[in-house]
Amino acid sequence: MAVLALIAFLLSPEALLQAAPPVQRVVLANQLVLLAGEDHSLPFVTLQLLTDSGARKDPLCKEGLAHLTARGLLWGTSKRDLATIYQELDFMGASLTSFSGRDYATLTLRVLKKDFDKGLGILTDVLTQPTFPVDELRREVEKTLASIQAAEDDPENVAEKEFLKTLFPNSRYGHPIEGTKESLKRITREDLFEFYRRYYHPNNGILVIVGDITRDEIRSRVLPQFEAWPSEKGPEERFVVAFSDQKKTIKIDRSITQANIILGHRGVSRDNPDYYALTVMNYILGGGGFSSRLFDEIRVKRGLAYSVASYFDPGRFPGSFQIVLQTKNASAREAIALSLQEMERIRKEPVSEKELEGAKKYLMGSFPMRLDTQGKLVNFLGQVEYFGLGLNYPDAYPSIIQAVTREDVLRVAKTYLHPESIILVVVANLNEAKVD
């Protein structure tokens, strides 16, 4: 019994949270924010540099520039070409990846402790001395164009792109992160350099280090590398939050057996004070997998869809709310009607105590899984800093969720769900789907 009790404790949310390393926050003289946590359980170190340089920064008619710039960091430097970078990484068994999302971009290194200095040298080299070779740019554009072309045969992808373009008609949140077939052809090597000069500087960045490294080692081996990185004054943020709030239906005909459906509307930003009540509400509505109302009504009771889910997609600025499902063409109208019915129901009557407690239990119990690897932890800490959540966020999260009431759920459902202004996108065999 004692062994079982120990196992239960080790798997509990409290124990997992306690197992996360303590994190220290320092702001360097060049305004780079540094977050560091020691974790000596494995001989690895993971570093991530996050910059506020995502796709929402793309210039008009050059959508995809942020994505190409992030990718281009790894194409070569004044010291190393692309082949040399990957040869050195492979020799160490290390990985170095870049990513650009809607709001921010990241450069992430995972390396063995014994090779830390070599890995750090490569990371700082690609970060501060990229050359953006024109041949590599051409290859990346060709590869991305091929990917965009292939995605046109994926009805789920087609529906998502059409939904975002319709919801954000005059906002940079509305275009694909990778760009479009038209915009990519306009982007030049000089554009990448200009975007890099605008956004890749320390006062626009967050550096997260987690792993088998001490505070003294960070001070002696990491800080000198980044303190020499000069800060620059970046451009002012001029982001336009613009939504389409009119009810719209977009129908796209495809010779397919399953209708791919998205219905949704404007969402919230990550700093919305109702974010946590919305998280609980959405879990009950459609975010809770097998436990959600949408799954129960559409999948379990009627067998209309293999998968159905809802989610809010918050960012630095307000994002979207979506219900996404796939169903047979012939049952598309019924599945859409049921989705709207469930939106109305959760807006009009309080959820049950059982639903509320089930949602809270899952959200609190699954939270520590965001912290159970170095890779997850650096991602998590970078977002905590980026969205201004505070380093006490992991400790505060359970009590925040626990404080949500049935009245809160009803209030946020009434406030943030808008079935009267739904944007509906249906990609289906329209002769069979017969959607109004």
C-alpha positions in Angstrom: 0.0 0.0 0.0 2.9 2.4 0.8 4.3 1.8 -2.7 0.9 2.5 -4.3 0.6 5.7 -2.3 4.0 6.8 -3.4 3.2 6.2 -7.0 -0.1 8.1 -6.7 1.7 11.0 -5.2 4.4 11.1 -7.9 1.7 11.1 -10.6 -0.4 13.8 -8.8 -0.5 17.3 -10.3 1.0 18.8 -7.2 4.0 16.5 -7.3 4.6 17.1 -11.0 4.4 20.9 -10.5 6.9 20.6 -7.6 9.2 18.6 -9.9 9.5 21.5 -12.4 12.7 23.3 -11.8 12.6 26.8 -10.2 13.1 29.5 -12.8 15.0 32.7 -12.5 14.4 35.8 -14.6 17.0 38.3 -15.6 16.9 41.3 -18.0 20.3 41.9 -19.6 21.6 45.4 -20.3 20.5 45.1 -24.0 17.0 44.3 -22.7 17.0 40.6 -23.6 14.9 38.7 -21.1 16.6 35.6 -19.8 14.7 32.7 -18.1 16.8 29.9 -16.7 15.9 26.7 -14.9 18.3 23.9 -13.7 17.4 20.3 -14.4 20.2 17.8 -13.8 18.1 14.7 -14.4 19.6 14.3 -17.9 22.9 15.5 -19.5 21.1 17.8 -21.9 20.5 21.5 -22.2 17.7 23.1 -24.2 17.7 26.7 -25.3 15.0 28.7 -27.1 15.2 32.2 -28.4 11.7 33.7 -28.9 11.3 36.9 -30.9 8.1 38.9 -31.5 8.4 38.4 -35.2 5.6 36.2 -36.3 3.4 36.3 -39.4 1.3 39.2 -38.1 4.4 41.3 -38.9 4.3 40.4 -42.6 4.2 43.4 -44.9 1.2 43.7 -47.2 1.5 41.6 -50.4 4.6 39.8 -48.9 2.8 37.3 -46.7 5.1 34.5 -45.7 8.1 36.7 -45.1 8.3 36.0 -41.4 8.2 32.3 -42.1 10.9 32.5 -44.7 13.1 34.7 -42.4 12.8 32.2 -39.6 13.6 29.3 -41.9 16.4 31.3 -43.5 18.4 31.6 -40.2 19.5 28.0 -40.8 20.6 28.4 -44.4 24.0 29.6 -43.6 26.2 32.3 -42.0 29.4 34.1 -42.9 31.3 31.2 -41.2 29.1 28.1 -42.1 27.0 27.1 -45.0 23.9 25.0 -44.6 25.7 21.7 -45.1 28.3 22.6 -42.5 25.7 23.6 -39.9 23.9 20.3 -40.1 27.2 18.3 -40.3 28.3 19.8 -37.0 24.9 19.3 -35.4 24.7 15.7 -36.5 28.2 15.0 -35.2 27.1 16.2 -31.7 23.7 14.5 -31.9 22.2 18.0 -31.4 19.2 19.6 -33.0 18.6 23.2 -34.1 15.2 24.2 -35.4 13.4 27.4 -36.3 9.7 28.1 -36.3 7.4 31.0 -37.1 3.9 31.2 -35.9 1.2 33.8 -36.1 2.6 36.0 -33.3 6.2 35.0 -32.6 9.2 33.0 -34.0 11.5 30.6 -32.2 15.0 29.2 -32.6 15.5 26.1 -30.5 18.7 24.2 -29.7 18.9 20.8 -27.8 22.4 19.6 -27.1 24.4 17.3 -24.8 26.0 19.1 -21.9 29.5 18.1 -23.0 28.9 19.8 -26.4 27.1 22.8 -25.0 29.7 25.4 -26.0 29.9 24.1 -29.6 26.1 24.1 -29.9 25.8 27.6 -28.4 28.3 28.8 -30.9 26.2 27.6 -33.8 23.1 29.0 -32.3 24.6 32.5 -31.8 26.2 32.3 -35.2 22.9 31.6 -37.1 21.1 34.2 -34.9 23.5 37.1 -35.4 25.2 36.4 -38.8 22.7 34.9 -41.2 23.4 35.4 -44.9 20.1 34.2 -46.5 21.7 32.6 -49.6 19.6 33.3 -52.7 19.8 29.7 -53.9 18.4 28.4 -50.5 15.7 31.0 -50.7 14.7 29.8 -54.1 14.6 26.2 -53.0 12.5 27.1 -49.9 10.0 29.1 -51.9 9.7 26.2 -54.4 9.2 23.7 -51.6 6.6 25.9 -49.9 4.7 26.5 -53.2 4.6 22.7 -53.7 3.2 22.3 -50.2 0.5 25.0 -50.8 -0.5 23.3 -54.0 -0.7 19.9 -52.3 -2.8 21.4 -49.5 -5.4 22.5 -52.0 -6.4 18.8 -52.2 -6.9 18.6 -48.4 -10.5 19.7 -47.7 -9.8 20.3 -44.0 -6.9 22.7 -44.9 -9.1 24.4 -47.6 -11.9 25.0 -45.0 -9.5 26.4 -42.4 -7.8 28.9 -44.8 -11.2 30.0 -46.2 -12.6 30.5 -42.6 -9.6 32.7 -41.5 -9.6 34.7 -44.7 -13.4 35.4 -44.2 -13.2 36.1 -40.4 -10.2 38.5 -40.7 -10.8 40.3 -44.0 -8.5 43.3 -43.3 -6.2 41.8 -40.7 -2.8 40.0 -40.9 -4.2 37.2 -38.8 -6.2 36.2 -41.8 -3.4 35.0 -44.1 -1.6 31.7 -44.0 1.6 31.8 -42.0 3.5 30.2 -45.0 2.2 32.9 -47.4 0.3 32.4 -50.6 1.3 31.4 -54.1 1.2 35.1 -55.2 3.0 36.6 -52.2 5.9 34.1 -52.1 6.9 35.0 -55.6 7.4 38.7 -54.6 9.8 38.0 -51.7 13.5 38.7 -52.3 16.6 38.1 -50.4 16.7 41.8 -49.5 13.2 41.5 -48.0 14.6 38.8 -45.6 17.5 41.0 -44.6 15.1 43.9 -44.0 12.7 41.8 -41.9 15.6 40.4 -39.9 17.0 43.9 -39.2 13.6 45.1 -38.0 12.7 42.3 -35.6 15.7 40.1 -34.7 17.3 42.0 -31.8 17.6 41.4 -28.1 15.1 43.9 -26.9 12.5 42.0 -29.0 13.5 38.6 -27.6 13.2 36.1 -24.8 15.9 33.5 -24.1 14.9 30.4 -22.2 17.5 27.9 -20.9 16.5 24.7 -19.2 18.7 21.7 -18.4 22.0 20.4 -17.0 23.6 23.8 -16.5 24.2 25.8 -13.4 23.6 29.5 -12.7 27.4 30.1 -12.7 27.8 28.3 -16.0 25.1 30.5 -17.5 26.8 33.6 -16.2 30.2 32.6 -17.5 29.3 30.8 -20.8 26.0 32.1 -22.0 25.8 35.8 -21.0 29.0 36.9 -22.8 27.6 35.5 -26.0 24.3 37.4 -25.8 25.4 40.6 -24.0 27.4 41.5 -27.1 24.2 41.4 -29.2 23.3 45.0 -29.8 19.8 46.2 -29.2 17.9 48.2 -31.9 14.8 50.4 -31.9 12.1 48.4 -33.6 9.1 49.6 -35.5 5.9 50.6 -33.7 3.2 48.0 -33.6 0.3 48.9 -35.9 -1.8 45.9 -35.9 -5.4 46.2 -36.9 -7.9 44.0 -35.2 -10.7 43.7 -37.7 -13.4 41.0 -37.9 -16.2 40.1 -40.1 -19.2 40.1 -37.7 -21.9 39.3 -40.4 -23.4 35.9 -40.7 -21.9 34.2 -43.8 -21.9 30.8 -45.5 -19.1 29.8 -47.8 -19.7 26.6 -49.8 -16.9 24.9 -51.7 -17.7 22.0 -53.9 -15.4 18.9 -53.9 -16.0 15.3 -55.0 -15.6 13.9 -51.5 -17.6 11.6 -49.3 -17.1 13.5 -46.0 -18.2 17.2 -45.5 -15.5 19.2 -43.8 -17.2 21.9 -41.7 -16.0 24.9 -39.7 -18.4 27.3 -38.0 -17.2 30.1 -35.8 -16.6 33.8 -35.2 -14.4 36.3 -33.4 -12.5 35.0 -30.4 -10.4 36.6 -27.6 -6.8 37.6 -26.9 -4.7 35.6 -24.4 -4.8 38.5 -21.9 -8.6 38.5 -21.8 -9.6 38.3 -18.1 -12.3 35.8 -18.9 -9.8 33.4 -20.6 -9.9 30.8 -17.8 -13.7 30.8 -17.5 -13.8 30.4 -21.3 -11.4 27.5 -21.1 -13.8 25.7 -18.7 -16.8 26.6 -20.7 -15.2 25.4 -24.0 -14.1 22.1 -22.4 -17.8 21.4 -21.6 -19.0 22.5 -25.0 -16.5 20.9 -27.3 -13.0 21.0 -26.1 -13.3 18.0 -23.7 -13.0 15.2 -26.3 -15.2 12.3 -25.3 -16.6 14.3 -22.4 -17.9 17.3 -24.4 -21.5 18.0 -25.2 -20.8 18.3 -29.0 -19.2 14.9 -29.1 -22.0 13.4 -27.1 -24.8 14.9 -29.2 -23.3 14.5 -32.6 -21.1 11.4 -32.3 -22.4 9.3 -29.5 -26.1 9.8 -29.7 -26.5 10.1 -33.5 -23.3 8.7 -35.0 -23.0 11.6 -37.4 -19.3 12.4 -37.0 -16.1 10.6 -36.1 -14.6 13.8 -34.7 -16.1 17.1 -33.5 -14.4 19.7 -31.4 -14.5 23.4 -30.4 -11.8 25.7 -29.4 -10.7 29.3 -28.9 -7.5 30.3 -30.6 -6.2 33.3 -28.6 -3.1 35.3 -29.5 -1.4 38.6 -28.7 -4.6 40.0 -30.3 -8.1 38.4 -30.5 -8.2 35.3 -32.5 -11.0 33.0 -33.5 -13.6 30.6 -32.0 -14.2 27.5 -34.1 -16.3 24.3 -34.1 -14.7 21.9 -36.5 -16.2 18.6 -37.6 -16.4 16.1 -40.4 -19.5 14.2 -41.3 -21.1 12.4 -44.3 -22.4 14.8 -46.9 -25.9 13.8 -46.3 -25.8 14.6 -42.6 -24.0 18.0 -42.9 -27.2 20.1 -42.3 -28.2 18.1 -39.3 -24.6 18.3 -37.8 -24.5 22.0 -38.3 -27.9 22.5 -36.7 -26.9 20.4 -33.7 -23.7 22.5 -33.3 -25.7 25.7 -33.2 -28.2 24.1 -30.8 -25.5 23.3 -28.4 -24.1 26.8 -28.6 -27.5 28.2 -27.8 -28.0 25.7 -24.9 -24.8 26.5 -23.1 -25.7 30.3 -23.4 -29.2 29.8 -21.9 -28.9 27.4 -19.0 -26.2 26.7 -16.4 -24.0 23.7 -16.9 -24.4 20.9 -14.3 -22.1 20.6 -11.2 -20.9 17.3 -12.6 -19.8 18.9 -15.9 -18.2 21.8 -14.1 -16.2 19.5 -11.7 -15.2 17.2 -14.6 -13.8 20.1 -16.6 -11.9 21.5 -13.7 -10.5 18.1 -12.7 -9.2 17.5 -16.2 -7.8 20.9 -16.8 -5.9 20.9 -13.5 -4.8 17.3 -13.7 -3.5 17.6 -17.3 -1.7 21.0 -16.7 1.6 19.5 -15.4 2.0 17.5 -18.7 2.9 20.8 -20.3 6.1 20.8 -18.2 7.3 17.2 -18.3 10.1 17.5 -20.8 12.8 20.2 -21.4 11.3 20.9 -24.8 7.8 21.5 -23.4 9.2 23.5 -20.6 11.1 26.0 -22.7 8.1 26.5 -24.9 5.9 27.0 -21.9 8.2 29.4 -20.2 8.7 31.4 -23.4 4.9 31.8 -23.8 4.5 32.7 -20.1 6.9 35.6 -20.5 5.6 36.6 -23.9 2.0 36.8 -22.7 3.0 38.4 -19.4 1.5 35.6 -17.2 4.2 35.8 -14.5 6.6 33.1 -13.2 4.1 32.0 -10.5 1.7 31.0 -13.2 2.2 27.2 -12.8 1.4 27.5 -9.0 -1.5 29.9 -9.6 -3.2 28.0 -12.4 -5.0 25.3 -10.3 -6.6 27.9 -8.0 -7.6 30.1 -10.9 -9.4 27.1 -12.6 -10.9 26.0 -9.3 -12.4 29.4 -8.7 -14.6 29.2 -11.9 -18.3 28.9 -11.1 -21.4 27.8 -13.0 -22.4 31.4 -13.1 -19.0 32.3 -14.7 -19.5 29.7 -17.4 -23.0 30.9 -18.2 -21.8 34.5 -18.3 -18.9 34.0 -20.7 -21.0 31.7 -22.9 -23.5 34.6 -23.3 -20.8 37.1 -23.8 -18.4 35.3 -26.2 -20.5 32.9 -28.2 -22.4 34.4 -31.1 -24.5 31.9 -33.0 -26.3 34.8 -34.7 -23.1 35.9 -36.5 -21.6 32.5 -37.4 -19.3 32.2 -40.4 -20.0 28.7 -41.8 -17.5 27.1 -44.2 -18.5 23.8 -45.8 -16.2 21.8 -48.1 -18.3 19.0 -49.5 -20.1 17.4 -52.4 -22.7 20.1 -52.4 -25.2 18.1 -54.4 -25.3 15.6 -51.5 -24.7 18.1 -48.6 -27.5 20.5 -49.6 -26.4 23.1 -47.0 -28.5 26.3 -47.0 
